Amino acid sequence: MKLFLIACSVLLLLALAPLPIGYYTVLRIVVSIGCGAVIFTEVSNGINIWVILFGITLIIFNPVLPIYLGTRDIWAPIDIAAAIILLVKAFSASTSKKIEK
């Protein structure tokens, strides 16, 4: 899961560059899968901050009913924030597992 979340973060940061529209469609699918996976694993712990953050991110990036916010200037901070959230979760998950052992 850690590598997938890091890959999602890298894809989000690459989205800051001007790329073809197909890239952003694939990005929505990949980020949605990553967010859904985190929600699926975290919901067993109850509703916590991760479930809420990734639920909001899933809604924003969902490919089924896409949210069109306009220009890249609007999406850039959203992409950066989502990448940071994914990276924080990726590295916090690995630390919490080490502590549990």
N, CA, C and O atoms as CSV, one atom per row, in Angstrom:
chain,resi,resn,atom,element,x,y,z
A,1,MET,N,N,0.826,-1.186,0.000
A,1,MET,CA,C,0.000,0.000,0.000
A,1,MET,C,C,0.875,1.256,0.000
A,1,MET,O,O,0.548,2.245,-0.656
A,2,LYS,N,N,1.987,1.212,0.738
A,2,LYS,CA,C,2.858,2.382,0.839
A,2,LYS,C,C,3.343,2.826,-0.544
A,2,LYS,O,O,3.296,4.011,-0.872
A,3,LEU,N,N,3.804,1.879,-1.342
A,3,LEU,CA,C,4.309,2.232,-2.675
A,3,LEU,C,C,3.208,2.783,-3.570
A,3,LEU,O,O,3.447,3.693,-4.364
A,4,PHE,N,N,2.011,2.239,-3.443
A,4,PHE,CA,C,0.904,2.734,-4.256
A,4,PHE,C,C,0.546,4.165,-3.867
A,4,PHE,O,O,0.279,4.991,-4.739
A,5,LEU,N,N,0.538,4.466,-2.580
A,5,LEU,CA,C,0.240,5.828,-2.137
A,5,LEU,C,C,1.319,6.809,-2.581
A,5,LEU,O,O,1.018,7.944,-2.952
A,6,ILE,N,N,2.573,6.370,-2.542
A,6,ILE,CA,C,3.659,7.220,-3.034
A,6,ILE,C,C,3.514,7.448,-4.534
A,6,ILE,O,O,3.723,8.561,-5.018
A,7,ALA,N,N,3.158,6.401,-5.267
A,7,ALA,CA,C,2.950,6.535,-6.713
A,7,ALA,C,C,1.808,7.505,-7.012
A,7,ALA,O,O,1.901,8.309,-7.939
A,8,CYS,N,N,0.741,7.431,-6.236
A,8,CYS,CA,C,-0.371,8.377,-6.411
A,8,CYS,C,C,0.102,9.809,-6.180
A,8,CYS,O,O,-0.286,10.721,-6.910
A,9,SER,N,N,0.935,10.003,-5.171
A,9,SER,CA,C,1.459,11.338,-4.873
A,9,SER,C,C,2.308,11.866,-6.016
A,9,SER,O,O,2.196,13.032,-6.394
A,10,VAL,N,N,3.155,11.011,-6.564
A,10,VAL,CA,C,4.001,11.423,-7.689
A,10,VAL,C,C,3.131,11.786,-8.895
A,10,VAL,O,O,3.391,12.779,-9.575
A,11,LEU,N,N,2.105,10.983,-9.155
A,11,LEU,CA,C,1.200,11.284,-10.276
A,11,LEU,C,C,0.484,12.611,-10.065
A,11,LEU,O,O,0.283,13.367,-11.016
A,12,LEU,N,N,0.104,12.896,-8.840
A,12,LEU,CA,C,-0.547,14.177,-8.542
A,12,LEU,C,C,0.403,15.348,-8.763
A,12,LEU,O,O,-0.002,16.391,-9.277
A,13,LEU,N,N,1.651,15.180,-8.381
A,13,LEU,CA,C,2.617,16.263,-8.587
A,13,LEU,C,C,2.951,16.432,-10.073
A,13,LEU,O,O,3.196,17.547,-10.531
A,14,LEU,N,N,2.959,15.335,-10.816
A,14,LEU,CA,C,3.159,15.435,-12.267
A,14,LEU,C,C,1.996,16.160,-12.941
A,14,LEU,O,O,2.163,16.755,-14.006
A,15,ALA,N,N,0.832,16.108,-12.324
A,15,ALA,CA,C,-0.349,16.766,-12.881
A,15,ALA,C,C,-0.212,18.284,-12.898
A,15,ALA,O,O,-1.018,18.971,-13.525
A,16,LEU,N,N,0.802,18.811,-12.215
A,16,LEU,CA,C,1.027,20.257,-12.240
A,16,LEU,C,C,1.566,20.717,-13.594
A,16,LEU,O,O,1.480,21.897,-13.934
A,17,ALA,N,N,2.116,19.787,-14.356
A,17,ALA,CA,C,2.624,20.102,-15.699
A,17,ALA,C,C,1.471,20.041,-16.701
A,17,ALA,O,O,0.481,19.345,-16.471
A,18,PRO,N,N,1.599,20.760,-17.798
A,18,PRO,CA,C,0.551,20.680,-18.833
A,18,PRO,C,C,0.633,19.343,-19.569
A,18,PRO,O,O,1.570,19.098,-20.329
A,19,LEU,N,N,-0.340,18.501,-19.339
A,19,LEU,CA,C,-0.368,17.165,-19.918
A,19,LEU,C,C,-1.688,16.966,-20.669
A,19,LEU,O,O,-2.629,17.737,-20.480
A,20,PRO,N,N,-1.761,15.939,-21.517
A,20,PRO,CA,C,-3.016,15.674,-22.231
A,20,PRO,C,C,-4.155,15.318,-21.272
A,20,PRO,O,O,-3.915,14.847,-20.161
A,21,ILE,N,N,-5.370,15.542,-21.702
A,21,ILE,CA,C,-6.540,15.313,-20.865
A,21,ILE,C,C,-6.649,13.855,-20.416
A,21,ILE,O,O,-7.185,13.581,-19.342
A,22,GLY,N,N,-6.154,12.934,-21.212
A,22,GLY,CA,C,-6.193,11.521,-20.851
A,22,GLY,C,C,-5.424,11.233,-19.572
A,22,GLY,O,O,-5.803,10.348,-18.804
A,23,TYR,N,N,-4.356,11.968,-19.342
A,23,TYR,CA,C,-3.562,11.785,-18.120
A,23,TYR,C,C,-4.412,12.093,-16.894
A,23,TYR,O,O,-4.365,11.370,-15.899
A,24,TYR,N,N,-5.179,13.159,-16.971
A,24,TYR,CA,C,-5.977,13.574,-15.823
A,24,TYR,C,C,-7.120,12.592,-15.560
A,24,TYR,O,O,-7.549,12.423,-14.419
A,25,THR,N,N,-7.602,11.955,-16.605
A,25,THR,CA,C,-8.623,10.924,-16.430
A,25,THR,C,C,-8.030,9.715,-15.713
A,25,THR,O,O,-8.628,9.187,-14.775
A,26,VAL,N,N,-6.858,9.283,-16.155
A,26,VAL,CA,C,-6.177,8.168,-15.493
A,26,VAL,C,C,-5.826,8.551,-14.055
A,26,VAL,O,O,-5.941,7.729,-13.146
A,27,LEU,N,N,-5.404,9.782,-13.853
A,27,LEU,CA,C,-5.074,10.266,-12.512
A,27,LEU,C,C,-6.273,10.149,-11.580
A,27,LEU,O,O,-6.135,9.704,-10.441
A,28,ARG,N,N,-7.437,10.543,-12.055
A,28,ARG,CA,C,-8.657,10.442,-11.245
A,28,ARG,C,C,-8.919,8.990,-10.834
A,28,ARG,O,O,-9.275,8.711,-9.689
A,29,ILE,N,N,-8.739,8.076,-11.784
A,29,ILE,CA,C,-8.991,6.656,-11.498
A,29,ILE,C,C,-8.000,6.132,-10.463
A,29,ILE,O,O,-8.391,5.478,-9.496
A,30,VAL,N,N,-6.722,6.421,-10.668
A,30,VAL,CA,C,-5.676,5.908,-9.767
A,30,VAL,C,C,-5.821,6.499,-8.365
A,30,VAL,O,O,-5.736,5.771,-7.376
A,31,VAL,N,N,-6.038,7.797,-8.273
A,31,VAL,CA,C,-6.178,8.437,-6.960
A,31,VAL,C,C,-7.441,7.930,-6.258
A,31,VAL,O,O,-7.438,7.734,-5.043
A,32,SER,N,N,-8.499,7.722,-7.003
A,32,SER,CA,C,-9.729,7.195,-6.408
A,32,SER,C,C,-9.518,5.793,-5.851
A,32,SER,O,O,-10.015,5.472,-4.771
A,33,ILE,N,N,-8.789,4.966,-6.575
A,33,ILE,CA,C,-8.487,3.618,-6.082
A,33,ILE,C,C,-7.650,3.698,-4.800
A,33,ILE,O,O,-7.907,2.974,-3.839
A,34,GLY,N,N,-6.654,4.578,-4.795
A,34,GLY,CA,C,-5.825,4.747,-3.602
A,34,GLY,C,C,-6.625,5.227,-2.403
A,34,GLY,O,O,-6.472,4.710,-1.296
A,35,CYS,N,N,-7.476,6.215,-2.627
A,35,CYS,CA,C,-8.305,6.734,-1.532
A,35,CYS,C,C,-9.290,5.681,-1.047
A,35,CYS,O,O,-9.508,5.531,0.156
A,36,GLY,N,N,-9.880,4.958,-1.983
A,36,GLY,CA,C,-10.812,3.894,-1.600
A,36,GLY,C,C,-10.134,2.809,-0.788
A,36,GLY,O,O,-10.718,2.279,0.158
A,37,ALA,N,N,-8.906,2.476,-1.152
A,37,ALA,CA,C,-8.156,1.448,-0.413
A,37,ALA,C,C,-7.864,1.908,1.008
A,37,ALA,O,O,-7.986,1.126,1.951
A,38,VAL,N,N,-7.480,3.165,1.166
A,38,VAL,CA,C,-7.209,3.687,2.506
A,38,VAL,C,C,-8.486,3.700,3.337
A,38,VAL,O,O,-8.475,3.310,4.505
A,39,ILE,N,N,-9.578,4.146,2.743
A,39,ILE,CA,C,-10.854,4.168,3.465
A,39,ILE,C,C,-11.242,2.750,3.883
A,39,ILE,O,O,-11.676,2.528,5.014
A,40,PHE,N,N,-11.084,1.803,2.974
A,40,PHE,CA,C,-11.445,0.408,3.255
A,40,PHE,C,C,-10.634,-0.150,4.428
A,40,PHE,O,O,-11.176,-0.859,5.276
A,41,THR,N,N,-9.345,0.168,4.476
A,41,THR,CA,C,-8.518,-0.364,5.564
A,41,THR,C,C,-8.715,0.411,6.870
A,41,THR,O,O,-8.594,-0.161,7.954
A,42,GLU,N,N,-9.015,1.690,6.773
A,42,GLU,CA,C,-9.132,2.513,7.984
A,42,GLU,C,C,-10.513,2.459,8.623
A,42,GLU,O,O,-10.640,2.729,9.817
A,43,VAL,N,N,-11.538,2.121,7.872
A,43,VAL,CA,C,-12.896,2.147,8.428
A,43,VAL,C,C,-13.070,1.093,9.525
A,43,VAL,O,O,-13.979,1.205,10.347
A,44,SER,N,N,-12.215,0.079,9.545
A,44,SER,CA,C,-12.280,-0.910,10.617
A,44,SER,C,C,-11.900,-0.297,11.967
A,44,SER,O,O,-12.276,-0.816,13.018
A,45,ASN,N,N,-11.155,0.806,11.931
A,45,ASN,CA,C,-10.797,1.538,13.156
A,45,ASN,C,C,-11.860,2.552,13.545
A,45,ASN,O,O,-11.686,3.299,14.508
A,46,GLY,N,N,-12.951,2.581,12.807
A,46,GLY,CA,C,-14.003,3.562,13.044
A,46,GLY,C,C,-13.776,4.790,12.177
A,46,GLY,O,O,-12.817,4.860,11.408
A,47,ILE,N,N,-14.658,5.735,12.313
A,47,ILE,CA,C,-14.519,6.981,11.555
A,47,ILE,C,C,-13.423,7.805,12.228
A,47,ILE,O,O,-13.559,8.235,13.374
A,48,ASN,N,N,-12.341,8.012,11.491
A,48,ASN,CA,C,-11.237,8.809,12.017
A,48,ASN,C,C,-10.853,9.862,10.982
A,48,ASN,O,O,-11.509,9.987,9.947
A,49,ILE,N,N,-9.812,10.604,11.252
A,49,ILE,CA,C,-9.412,11.694,10.368
A,49,ILE,C,C,-9.016,11.185,8.992
A,49,ILE,O,O,-9.245,11.867,7.993
A,50,TRP,N,N,-8.421,9.987,8.922
A,50,TRP,CA,C,-8.022,9.444,7.619
A,50,TRP,C,C,-9.236,9.132,6.760
A,50,TRP,O,O,-9.237,9.405,5.559
A,51,VAL,N,N,-10.252,8.570,7.359
A,51,VAL,CA,C,-11.466,8.246,6.607
A,51,VAL,C,C,-12.100,9.520,6.069
A,51,VAL,O,O,-12.565,9.553,4.929
A,52,ILE,N,N,-12.120,10.555,6.873
A,52,ILE,CA,C,-12.717,11.826,6.448
A,52,ILE,C,C,-11.890,12.471,5.345
A,52,ILE,O,O,-12.439,12.868,4.318
A,53,LEU,N,N,-10.569,12.582,5.541
A,53,LEU,CA,C,-9.700,13.212,4.540
A,53,LEU,C,C,-9.736,12.468,3.206
A,53,LEU,O,O,-9.855,13.081,2.145
A,54,PHE,N,N,-9.632,11.149,3.273
A,54,PHE,CA,C,-9.629,10.378,2.039
A,54,PHE,C,C,-11.017,10.276,1.421
A,54,PHE,O,O,-11.140,10.087,0.211
A,55,GLY,N,N,-12.056,10.399,2.226
A,55,GLY,CA,C,-13.409,10.462,1.685
A,55,GLY,C,C,-13.616,11.732,0.873
A,55,GLY,O,O,-14.188,11.690,-0.216
A,56,ILE,N,N,-13.156,12.852,1.396
A,56,ILE,CA,C,-13.249,14.126,0.668
A,56,ILE,C,C,-12.420,14.059,-0.602
A,56,ILE,O,O,-12.864,14.499,-1.663
A,57,THR,N,N,-11.207,13.506,-0.497
A,57,THR,CA,C,-10.341,13.382,-1.671
A,57,THR,C,C,-10.968,12.464,-2.716
A,57,THR,O,O,-10.877,12.730,-3.914
A,58,LEU,N,N,-11.595,11.401,-2.271
A,58,LEU,CA,C,-12.272,10.488,-3.193
A,58,LEU,C,C,-13.410,11.193,-3.921
A,58,LEU,O,O,-13.596,10.995,-5.122
A,59,ILE,N,N,-14.159,12.001,-3.213
A,59,ILE,CA,C,-15.259,12.745,-3.843
A,59,ILE,C,C,-14.713,13.720,-4.880
A,59,ILE,O,O,-15.266,13.830,-5.974
A,60,ILE,N,N,-13.649,14.418,-4.554
A,60,ILE,CA,C,-13.086,15.414,-5.476
A,60,ILE,C,C,-12.513,14.759,-6.730
A,60,ILE,O,O,-12.676,15.281,-7.833
A,61,PHE,N,N,-11.841,13.615,-6.569
A,61,PHE,CA,C,-11.157,12.989,-7.693
A,61,PHE,C,C,-11.943,11.849,-8.336
A,61,PHE,O,O,-11.411,11.172,-9.216
A,62,ASN,N,N,-13.181,11.617,-7.932
A,62,ASN,CA,C,-13.910,10.474,-8.463
A,62,ASN,C,C,-14.088,10.585,-9.979
A,62,ASN,O,O,-14.420,11.654,-10.491
A,63,PRO,N,N,-13.867,9.485,-10.688
A,63,PRO,CA,C,-13.966,9.520,-12.154
A,63,PRO,C,C,-15.390,9.298,-12.667
A,63,PRO,O,O,-15.661,9.560,-13.839
A,64,VAL,N,N,-16.300,8.824,-11.822
A,64,VAL,CA,C,-17.659,8.522,-12.271
A,64,VAL,C,C,-18.468,9.797,-12.447
A,64,VAL,O,O,-19.084,10.004,-13.493
A,65,LEU,N,N,-18.471,10.644,-11.441
A,65,LEU,CA,C,-19.135,11.949,-11.507
A,65,LEU,C,C,-18.083,13.028,-11.267
A,65,LEU,O,O,-18.016,13.602,-10.180
A,66,PRO,N,N,-17.259,13.304,-12.285
A,66,PRO,CA,C,-16.133,14.216,-12.073
A,66,PRO,C,C,-16.575,15.631,-11.711
A,66,PRO,O,O,-17.593,16.137,-12.184
A,67,ILE,N,N,-15.778,16.231,-10.868
A,67,ILE,CA,C,-15.984,17.623,-10.486
A,67,ILE,C,C,-15.051,18.462,-11.348
A,67,ILE,O,O,-13.833,18.286,-11.307
A,68,TYR,N,N,-15.612,19.356,-12.112
A,68,TYR,CA,C,-14.816,20.219,-12.973
A,68,TYR,C,C,-14.692,21.581,-12.303
A,68,TYR,O,O,-15.670,22.320,-12.186
A,69,LEU,N,N,-13.494,21.899,-11.871
A,69,LEU,CA,C,-13.263,23.164,-11.170
A,69,LEU,C,C,-12.664,24.236,-12.066
A,69,LEU,O,O,-12.423,25.357,-11.618
A,70,GLY,N,N,-12.427,23.907,-13.306
A,70,GLY,CA,C,-11.918,24.914,-14.222
A,70,GLY,C,C,-10.450,24.733,-14.531
A,70,GLY,O,O,-10.012,23.645,-14.905
A,71,THR,N,N,-9.703,25.791,-14.377
A,71,THR,CA,C,-8.323,25.837,-14.845
A,71,THR,C,C,-7.364,25.081,-13.931
A,71,THR,O,O,-7.712,24.678,-12.821
A,72,ARG,N,N,-6.157,24.904,-14.433
A,72,ARG,CA,C,-5.100,24.252,-13.652
A,72,ARG,C,C,-4.733,25.078,-12.433
A,72,ARG,O,O,-4.269,24.531,-11.433
A,73,ASP,N,N,-4.936,26.393,-12.502
A,73,ASP,CA,C,-4.625,27.242,-11.350
A,73,ASP,C,C,-5.475,26.868,-10.137
A,73,ASP,O,O,-5.022,26.986,-8.998
A,74,ILE,N,N,-6.678,26.426,-10.376
A,74,ILE,CA,C,-7.553,26.006,-9.284
A,74,ILE,C,C,-7.172,24.611,-8.802
A,74,ILE,O,O,-7.190,24.337,-7.602
A,75,TRP,N,N,-6.827,23.725,-9.743
A,75,TRP,CA,C,-6.507,22.347,-9.393
A,75,TRP,C,C,-5.123,22.190,-8.756
A,75,TRP,O,O,-4.905,21.246,-7.997
A,76,ALA,N,N,-4.193,23.088,-9.047
A,76,ALA,CA,C,-2.823,22.941,-8.548
A,76,ALA,C,C,-2.753,22.811,-7.025
A,76,ALA,O,O,-2.117,21.876,-6.539
A,77,PRO,N,N,-3.377,23.704,-6.248
A,77,PRO,CA,C,-3.301,23.536,-4.791
A,77,PRO,C,C,-4.011,22.264,-4.305
A,77,PRO,O,O,-3.602,21.660,-3.313
A,78,ILE,N,N,-5.057,21.872,-4.999
A,78,ILE,CA,C,-5.772,20.638,-4.632
A,78,ILE,C,C,-4.866,19.436,-4.875
A,78,ILE,O,O,-4.785,18.537,-4.038
A,79,ASP,N,N,-4.185,19.421,-6.021
A,79,ASP,CA,C,-3.260,18.325,-6.322
A,79,ASP,C,C,-2.126,18.258,-5.302
A,79,ASP,O,O,-1.752,17.174,-4.855
A,80,ILE,N,N,-1.586,19.404,-4.940
A,80,ILE,CA,C,-0.493,19.444,-3.964
A,80,ILE,C,C,-0.976,18.962,-2.598
A,80,ILE,O,O,-0.298,18.171,-1.942
A,81,ALA,N,N,-2.149,19.440,-2.166
A,81,ALA,CA,C,-2.693,19.026,-0.868
A,81,ALA,C,C,-2.972,17.523,-0.843
A,81,ALA,O,O,-2.676,16.851,0.145
A,82,ALA,N,N,-3.536,17.002,-1.921
A,82,ALA,CA,C,-3.824,15.562,-1.988
A,82,ALA,C,C,-2.530,14.753,-1.974
A,82,ALA,O,O,-2.459,13.705,-1.333
A,83,ALA,N,N,-1.505,15.237,-2.679
A,83,ALA,CA,C,-0.218,14.538,-2.690
A,83,ALA,C,C,0.389,14.509,-1.290
A,83,ALA,O,O,0.949,13.494,-0.875
A,84,ILE,N,N,0.281,15.610,-0.567
A,84,ILE,CA,C,0.817,15.670,0.790
A,84,ILE,C,C,0.063,14.713,1.708
A,84,ILE,O,O,0.677,14.007,2.507
A,85,ILE,N,N,-1.254,14.687,1.598
A,85,ILE,CA,C,-2.058,13.789,2.420
A,85,ILE,C,C,-1.679,12.333,2.148
A,85,ILE,O,O,-1.528,11.537,3.075
A,86,LEU,N,N,-1.526,11.997,0.864
A,86,LEU,CA,C,-1.158,10.628,0.503
A,86,LEU,C,C,0.229,10.270,1.033
A,86,LEU,O,O,0.436,9.160,1.523
A,87,LEU,N,N,1.176,11.198,0.938
A,87,LEU,CA,C,2.522,10.935,1.442
A,87,LEU,C,C,2.543,10.785,2.959
A,87,LEU,O,O,3.220,9.906,3.493
A,88,VAL,N,N,1.808,11.638,3.643
A,88,VAL,CA,C,1.748,11.543,5.105
A,88,VAL,C,C,1.169,10.195,5.517
A,88,VAL,O,O,1.682,9.549,6.431
A,89,LYS,N,N,0.111,9.774,4.852
A,89,LYS,CA,C,-0.493,8.472,5.172
A,89,LYS,C,C,0.464,7.333,4.839
A,89,LYS,O,O,0.579,6.376,5.605
A,90,ALA,N,N,1.145,7.426,3.713
A,90,ALA,CA,C,2.074,6.365,3.312
A,90,ALA,C,C,3.163,6.178,4.360
A,90,ALA,O,O,3.494,5.047,4.717
A,91,PHE,N,N,3.715,7.264,4.849
A,91,PHE,CA,C,4.813,7.147,5.805
A,91,PHE,C,C,4.333,6.959,7.238
A,91,PHE,O,O,5.059,6.389,8.053
A,92,SER,N,N,3.142,7.416,7.564
A,92,SER,CA,C,2.627,7.169,8.915
A,92,SER,C,C,2.178,5.728,9.058
A,92,SER,O,O,2.255,5.167,10.151
A,93,ALA,N,N,1.715,5.121,7.993
A,93,ALA,CA,C,1.289,3.711,8.053
A,93,ALA,C,C,2.493,2.819,8.314
A,93,ALA,O,O,2.396,1.856,9.075
A,94,SER,N,N,3.631,3.128,7.688
A,94,SER,CA,C,4.804,2.291,7.896
A,94,SER,C,C,5.373,2.466,9.306
A,94,SER,O,O,5.888,1.509,9.884
A,95,THR,N,N,5.286,3.672,9.865
A,95,THR,CA,C,5.797,3.882,11.222
A,95,THR,C,C,4.895,3.221,12.252
A,95,THR,O,O,5.385,2.652,13.227
A,96,SER,N,N,3.585,3.290,12.049
A,96,SER,CA,C,2.685,2.700,13.042
A,96,SER,C,C,2.816,1.184,13.063
A,96,SER,O,O,2.664,0.577,14.123
A,97,LYS,N,N,3.092,0.560,11.936
A,97,LYS,CA,C,3.272,-0.877,11.911
A,97,LYS,C,C,4.563,-1.275,12.619
A,97,LYS,O,O,4.613,-2.321,13.266
A,98,LYS,N,N,5.605,-0.457,12.506
A,98,LYS,CA,C,6.859,-0.762,13.190
A,98,LYS,C,C,6.677,-0.649,14.698
A,98,LYS,O,O,7.252,-1.433,15.453
A,99,ILE,N,N,5.892,0.305,15.135
A,99,ILE,CA,C,5.668,0.512,16.563
A,99,ILE,C,C,4.870,-0.658,17.151
A,99,ILE,O,O,5.131,-1.088,18.274
A,100,GLU,N,N,3.885,-1.175,16.375
A,100,GLU,CA,C,3.049,-2.269,16.855
A,100,GLU,C,C,3.859,-3.544,17.061
A,100,GLU,O,O,3.526,-4.335,17.944
A,101,LYS,N,N,4.908,-3.770,16.280
A,101,LYS,CA,C,5.709,-4.975,16.394
A,101,LYS,C,C,6.521,-4.883,17.628
A,101,LYS,O,O,7.284,-5.799,17.934
